[in-house]
Structure formats: structure tokens, C-alpha cells
């Protein structure tokens, strides 16, 4: 005698003593499970086909173990897009041993789970209260003696730390002054704008000027502008030529590059960055 059961959306042909692997069933190893959706029952020459299930027939089994299937890899790739996705999956399964095929409306005897012993926390024993100390009466001599004054402790004066921001501004001004001194030592007039093939000494950080991003700073270096004193000395004619070479019309006047360069050289620090989005420009 055998039967066809349905579980987990799949159909299985089972007989007494068979071991099958089905989709995960609730329970633990050793418990009895019942498959009541029996689609067909064959007993010798007799065949019963359900519509959809055979009435009064139940297949009983014992849950052997809860396991997982083999790993399945799902790999997806899009050509010429540099797009790949890899996922692994292991299906949760249950191994069941068929113990009996019951007919006539009989039901399998389900094993009751053993009751778990409740954990009772032991309460700590109450601790004995310590004996109260008997106050000692002072002697007359001790009572008449004045108590020694406690030594006075002088609070250490709080050291005032110099603001880190002002120190950074002063350092920027010192580096700019060093660049001016190095240029004058080479006979360069720092009050007039001129292009330089290379920076004289240490180049100033032009990105501290609001409106000058990494891209514009590289373009300014490419045409020979390295120092704040060069930006400060820009004239109207010089600005027109620089804008034509670099391609940022109106940016120098709009963000006041010359005034910002003068402030940095005077130790006033950089101004807040202004955001002016334009097509094809980086900030």
C-alpha cells in the first residue's frame, strides 16, 4: 500500500518505512507529524483518488531532523555595465520517516513534548546588619584642645589655551608673508601681477579662496598663478586675460578674489565657501 501526499506545494509518493525530505515543517526531532492532504491511496487492486483529497486517510511520520539543502548560487551580470550580483541560498528542509498510513478516519497519536523545568532564581539570604559602634566620649583634655585647622589648598590657575582657529589663520598669513619675502629677494615686484613658471618657495593654498575649488586651482596653477600676492595684484586687464585662459567669466569679481587674498595675507582667515553651481564646473 502506498499513498501520494502533498506538502510544501509538492507531491510525494510514500509507503510505510520510507524516508522523505520535504519543505521545513514545524517541530523538533522525534515528534510525530501528520499529512492529512492525501491525493491518492493505492491498496493492492483498490485505488482511491481524491477530489482533491481522499477522505478519512492520514499519513503519519516521525520527524527525523531539521536540516538545510545544498547551497544554490544565483549570479546575475549585465554586459558592458560592470554590474554583477552574487547571492547564495540554502533551503530549510525536514527529514521525515513514514511510520503508518491510517484509513477510516484514524489519527496518529501525537507525542507530547516534555515539560521544561522552570528555573527558579534563589533569593539571596538576608545579610545581618552590622553592629552599631558605641560612640566614644572624649576625655576632658581632648575636649579642651582646639582642633588643628585644615591646611588650605590653593587652586591651580586655569591655563587659557589659545584658540586653534586664530593660530591657523596666523600660520596662513606667515606662509604668505614668507612667499612675498622670497619673491622680493629674487627681485620680483609683488605689487604687480605676473605669471610664474614655478612657485617661489612654498605655494599658497588657493582653495582657501571662496569660489576656487580643486579644478579651478589646478587651472590657475597651469597658467602660472601660485600665490595670494599674485591674486591680490590682479588688475581689470589681467582678470580679463585670466578669465579667457581659464574660462570662468565673472567669478573673480563676484567672489572678490582680490579682497579675499588680501584678507588671507593679513591673517583674517578664509571666508565661508559660497556655492555657485554652474554647468561644467566643480566646487
N, C-alpha and C positions, 0 to 999 in steps of 0.2 A: 504494500500500500504506500502511495506517495501523494503529496499534495503540492499545489502551486500557490504560494503566498505572495503578498505584496507588502513591501515596507520600504520607506525611503524613496518612493517613486520608482522602484524597480521590482521585478518579479523573480522569484527563486523557486526551483523545483527541489523539494526536500522530502526526506524519508527519515524514519527513526534511526538515530545514530549518526546522521550527517552533521558536519561542522561547516557553517557558512559564515562569511564575512559581510556584514551589512552596514548601512549608514548608522552613525552613532545613536545608540539607544540610552535612555536614562537608566541609571542603576550602577551597581558595583559587582565585581566578580563574585560568582556564587549565587546570585539572585536568579529567580525564575521569571522569564518573560513569556508573554502570550501573544501570538499573532492571530488575531481574530478575522483579518481580511483574507480569507481563503478563497481563491478564484476557482480552483478545480480540485476535485478529490477523485482518485482512481484507486479502487479496491477490487483487485482481481479483474473480473469481466465487467464490473459496475463502474460507471463513470458519471460523476455529478459535476455539472458546470454551473457556476453561479451567475446570477444576474443582478448586480455584478459579483456578489459573494455567495458562497454556499452557506445556508442557514444551519446553525447548530454544530458547526465544525470549528475547532480551535486547535492550533498547533502550539505546543508548549516547548520551551527550550531553556537551557541554562546558560547564563552569561559567563563566558569563559574569561574574557579580558577586554579592557578598553585599550585600543591601540590607534596608530596612525598609519596611513598609507605611504607609499613611496613618494619622494619629492618630485613635483612636476614643475618644470621651468617654463615660464611664459616670457618670451623675448620679442620685443617689438622694435623695429627700426624703420626710420624714414630715410629714404635715399637722398643723398646730397643735402641733408638738413643737419647733419651731425646730431641727430636725435636718436637716443637709444634708451630703452627701459627694460629692466630685467626684474622679474618677480618670481619667487618660489612659493609653492603651496604643498601642504601635506594634509590630506583629507582625514578627518576624525572617523574612526571605524570601530565597530564592535564585533567580536568573535563569539558566535552563539553555537552551542551544540544542541541539536534537536533531540528531545527526550521522548516525546509522545505526540500522536495525532489523535485528538479526542473528538468523538462524534456524539450525537444525541444531546447536544446542549451542555455536555460536561465541561467544567472549567478546571484548570490546573490549580493545585494547592500552592499558594504563594508562601515563600519562606519569610517570616517576619525578621526584620533587622534586629540585631541585639541592641538593647538599650544601652546608651553610653552613660557611664557613671558620671554623675555630676561632680564637678570639682568644687569642694567647699574650702574656702580660704580659712585657715586657722587664725583666730584673732589673737594678737599678742597679749600675754598676761600683763595685767596692770602692774606698773612699777611702783615700788614702795617710795613714799615721799621721804626725802632726806630729812634727818632730824634737824630742828632749828637750833642754831647756835645761841648759847646764852650770852647776852651782852656782858662785857667785862666792865666793871665800874672803874673809872680812872682813880688813881691814888691822888691824895691832896697835892703832893708835889707836882705830879704831872698836870693836875688841873690848873695850878697857878702859873705854870710855864707858858709863855706866849708861843703860839705856833710860828714856825720859821716861814718867812714869806717865800712864795714860789718864785724861782728865777724868771725874770722877764725875757721873753724871746722876741727878737726884732724880726719883723717880716722882711724877707729879702725883696728889694725893689724889683718890680717887673720890668724886664727888658723889652723895650719897644723895638720891634723888628721893622725895618724899612720896607715899605710897600714894594712887592716884586714887580708890579706894573711900571712904577716910576723908574726902577732900576733898568728894566728892559728898554724903556724909552731913552734913558740916558746912554745906554750902550749903543743904540741905533745912531744917536747923534755923534757919539765918539767915533764910530766907524766911518760915518760920513765925513767928519772933520779930518780924519786921517787920510781919506781919499783925496780931499781937497788939498791938503798939505803935500801929499805925494805928487799931485798934478802940478802944483806951483813949483815944486822942486825941479821938475823937468821943463820948466818954462812955459807951461800951459796957462792961458788966461781963462780961469774958471768962470768969469763973468760973461763970457761969450760962448754961445753954443758951437760945438764942433764934434764931428764924428771921430770915434776912436776904433782902431782895428782890434785892440785888446783892452781890457780894463787896466787902469793904473792902480796897482795894489789890489786890494780886495774889492770886488764888485758889490754894489749895493743891491738889496733885495727889492726890485721894482714891483714885486707883487704886493708889497705893503701899501702901495698907492691904490686907493679905491677906484675901481673901474679897470684895473690892469690885472688880468688873470694870467695863468701859466702860458697860454698860447700867445697873447699879446706881448708878454715879457720876452718870449723867445724871438718874436719878430723884431722887437726893439733891439735886442742884443745883436740880431743878424745885421742890422743897419748901423751898428756902432754906438748904441746908447746903453751905457752900463751904470752910470752914477746919477745920484739925485741932483748934483750940481748941473749936469747936462740938461735934465728936465726943467730945472728952475730957470735956466738961461734961455729957454726956447722963446723965440720971437714969433710974430704972426707969420712971417715968411717961412721960418723954419718949421712951424706947425703945419703949414700947407704942404711943404715938401715931404715931411714925415708921414702925414696922412695919405699922400699919394703913393708913397712907397709901401706902407703897411696896410692901408685900406680900412681905416676906422674913422671916417669923417665925423667931426663934431665931438668926438669922445674927449679930447684933451680939454676943450673949453667947458663942456657940460659937467665933467667931474673935477675941474680945476686941478689938473695935474701939477701945474707950476706952483700953486699955493700949497698943495699937499707936500710936494718935495721940499719947499721951504720950511714947513712945519716939522717934517721929519728931521731936517738938518738942525732945527732949533730945539729938538728934544721934546716936542709936543705929542709925539706918538702918532700912529696911524688913525685915520678916520674910519668910522663904520663903513663896511662894504656896501656899496649901492648896487642894486640888481637892475640892470637894463637889458632884458632879453632881446637879442637881435638875431635874425636868421643867419646861420653860418658862423656864429661867434661863440666862444667859450668864455666862462667867467671863473 
